Amino acid sequence: MKYKLALTFFFLLLLNNSIFSQNTYDFLRLDMSARAAALGGTFVSNTDDPNVLFYNPAGLKMLDGSPISFSFLKYLLDINLASITYSTEFENIGRFAAGIKYVNYGKFTAADEFGNVTGEYGAGEAAFIVGYSNIIDKNFYYGISAKFIYSSLADRSSSAMAVDLGLNYNIPDQDFSAGFAILNAGGQLSTYYSTKESLPLDVTIGASKKLAHLPLNLSLDFHRLNDTQSDFVSHLKAFSIGAEFTLSKVLRLRLGYDNLRRQELTIGTTAGLAGFNAGLGAVIKGYSFDYGYSSLGEIGAWHRVSIATTL
């Protein structure tokens, strides 16, 4: 039991960008999609995946049909994470999307101050998201999403409302896309106790480009540009890089690097492979199957799986 509590406590700390952070709901920063995770989270300029709802709602407008995607991440013991997204176009109105992010931390044994077992309790968090995207001008798109966030621990709970705002500039004939997003702008509706906490506000900018003579798409994102830093260069340390290779009509190979995660997971002078990500994707009979590996260095690794199709 003590081992499980320690692992869960560490997991919660890992989601925070600082042990002393006053942010809550930092599970919103997690990459749920196996594809996005394998690319190091470089997804703010994406235009062909319904999971872009979690990164930049402006990218929704360029989706085709009515795609749906489900992702699952098995962490440690009985800590599970999952997400689902769906998007569809309404003629002459725009494109809408809906999504859910969910974290279940499992069951814990409750005891009184004398160590007598009194029962069990659970802990979990979820975000329910609705997004909309449309065109501003040629090659220029905007998006907005609203999210209701809920967190519970035993008999305590808290909730919040937030919005995401995004822009995307896309040049299809040059295979170029640039994105800008403000994520998790909002506040708590109710708190666990009397202290209100800030949401994990994130200002992100990035771009992606498919190379002209290689089956390779490169992407670069700068995250958390709103964080307080001592100088301008420090604002650029939270960057991530992704590379997606098209091996055939069926197979995709993905690599990614997250610089901030590597810094946070460095223990002493040792980081191992922390911050490095990899994955594979396969398209079979209209279904996309994706796997993503994210190294946590000396701690271990995350393994994600996703499946997507168009309804």
N, C-alpha and C positions, 0 to 999 in steps of 0.2 A: 504493500500500500504506500509506504513512504517513497519507494522507487517511482511508482506511478505519479505521485504528487510532484516529485522533483522534476520528472520529465515534462509534465504538463506546465509547471511553473516556468521551466526553461523555454518551452515552446511559446508561451505568452510573451516572455521577454524578447524572444527572437523576432516576434512580429512588430515590436516597438523599435523605432529608430534610435531610442535612447532609454536606458533604464530609468532615467529621471523625467521622461517625457510625460506631458499631461494629456497626450492624445488618448482617445479610446477608439474602439472599433478598428484597430489596425489590421484586422483580417481583410479589410477592403483592399489593402495593398498587395495581397497575395495573387500570384498568377495561378489561376485555376486551369486554364486551357493548356493541354500538353504542348501544343504547337507554340503558343506564346511563351511558355516557360523555356522550351528548348532554344528559342531565339533570344533568351536573356531578358524577356519582357519588352522587347522593342516592337511595340504594336500600335503606337499612337498614330502612325501613318497608314495602317492597314486598311484595305478596301475590299477584301474578299473573304472575310470570316465573320460570322455573327457574334463571335466573342469580342469584336471591337467595341461592342456596347460597354464593356468594362474599362475601356482605355480611351476612347474618343467617339462619342455618338455621331459625329459628323461623318465618319467612315461608313455608316450604315447605308447611306443613300446609294452607294455604288454596288450593293449586293444584288445578286440575281435571284429571282424566284422567292421562295419562302423557306430559307435555310433554318435548320434546328441543330443544336449541338449540346451534347452532354459530356461533362468532364468529371473525373473522380481522382482524388489523391488520398492514398492511405499513408498516414504518418506513423506514429509510434503507438503500440498497444491498441486501444480502441478509439483513437482520435482519427476521425474521418472528415474529409472535406469534399464538397461536390458543388457543381454549378450546372445550370441549364439556361440556354438562350434560344430565342425564336424571333424571327423578323419577317415582315411581309409588307408589300407595297399597296397603298390605297391610291387608285388612279385620281389624279388632279388634286390630291391632298398631301401626299408625301409618304415616306417610309417610317413605319413604327416597329418597335422591338420591345420585348419583355425578357427579363432575366432574373434568376435567383442565385445568390451565393449563400452557402450554408456550411457551418462548421459545427461538428458535434465532438465535444471533448470527452464524452463517455460518462460512466457512472463512478461515483466516489462513495466511500463509507463515511457516514456521519457519526460523530462521537461527542460526548459531553466533555467537560473539563477534567473529568476523572478517567477518561478513556473508555467509558462504557458506550458500546455501539448503540446508536439510536435509530439507524435506518440508512437509507441511501439518498443521494442527491445527484443531479446532473448539471451540466453546463453546456451552453451552445450560443451561437450567434448566427444571424441571418440578415440578408439585405434583399429587398424586393424592388426591382428596378423597371421603370417604363421609360422608353426613349423615343425620340422623334428626330428625323433628319430630312433636309430638303436642300435645294440648290439656291445659291445666292446669285451667281452669274456663271458664265461658261467656265468650267473647270474648278469652280469655287463652291464649297458646300459648308453647311453649318449643322450643328446638332445640339440637342439638349436632352437631358434625362433627369428624372426625379427618382429618388430612392427613399424608402422607409427602412430603417435599420433597427434591429431588435437584438438585445443581448440578455441572457439570463444566467444566473448562478444560484442554485438552490432555490430559496424563496424570494430572492431579490432579482430585479430586472431593470433595464433602462432602455430608452428608445430615442431615436433621432430622425430628422429629415435632412436631406441634402440634395444638391443638384450638381450635375456635371455639364460643363459647357465646352463645345469643341468646334474647331474649324479644320477644313481639309482643302488643300490645293492639289489637284490631280491632273496630270498630263498623260493621258493613256498612250498616245503614239510615241512617247518618249519613255514609257514605263517608269515614270517618276511620280512620287507622292510625298507631300509634306503635311504634317499635322501639328496642331496645337490644342492642348486641353487643360482645363481647370477642373480638377476632380475633388469631390467630397466637400463642397462649399455648403456649410449649413451649421446646425447646432442641435443640441439635445432637447428633446421634449420632456423626458423624465430621466432622473438619475438614480444610481444605486443608493446613494445616500444624499447628503445635502450639497456636495461639491459638484459643480458642472465642469466637464472636461471638453477639450477641443477635439474636433474631428481631424483625421489625418489629411489635411489639405495638401494637394499635390499639383504643382504647375509643371507640365511636361511639354517639351517640343521635340520633334524628330522628323526624320525623312528616310525614304527608302528608294532604291534605284535598282532596276534590273539591268545588268550589264548587256551591252549590245551583242557581243559575240561569244558569250558564255551563258550556260543555263544556271545563272547565279543571281540571286536577289540579295542585296546588302541593305541593312537598316541600322540606323544610329539614333538613339534617344538620349535626351538629357532630362533627368527626373528631379523633382523636389527643388525646383528653381526658386521657390518661395521661402525655403529654409534660411534662417539667419546664419550668415557666414562672415568671417573676418575680412575676406577680400573677394574680388570677382572670380579669380581662378578657382577658389574653393567651391563656388557654385557649380562648377563643371565636373566635379569629382563623382557626382552621382550619375554616371553615364552607363549605357549598355549598348552592346554591339551584337547584331545577329546576321547570320548568313544561311540562306536556304538554297540548296542545290537541287535542281530537277534532274534526277538520275534517269528517269524514263517517264512514260505516260502514267505509270503506276506509282513509282517510288520517289520519295523526297528525303533528303538528308539535311538536318538542321544543326547548327552550332550557335552558341551564344556565350556572352561574357557580361557579367554584372559587376561593375567595379565597386559599388557601394556595399553590396553583399559580401564581397571578398574582404573589404576593410572591416566590416562588422564581425566577421567570423574568424578573423586572424587571432590566434591565441599565442601571445608572446611574439615570437618571430615566425611562427608556423601558421601557414594558411592552407597547405595542401592544394587541393583542386577547388577550394571554395570560390564560388562565383562563376565557375564554368558549367555550361549546360550543353546538352546534346539531345538529339531525338530523331525519330524516323516517322514518316508518314506514308500511307498507302491508300490509293483510291481504287476501290473495287466495286464494280456494278452500282455506281452512284453513291457509295458510302465512303466516307473518309475516316480512316483509322489512324490515330496519332499516339505516339509514345514520347514522353519527355523525361529526361534525367537531369536533376539539379544537384550538384555537389554542395555539401555543407562542410567540407573540409574534414577535420578530425572528428566531427560529430556524426557524420553519416551522409545520407542522401535522400532526396525526395524522388518518388516515381509517380508519374501522372499518366493517365490514359484518357483519351477523348474519342468520341464517335460523332460524326455529323452527316447529315444528308439534307436533301431539298425535298420538301413535301409538295 
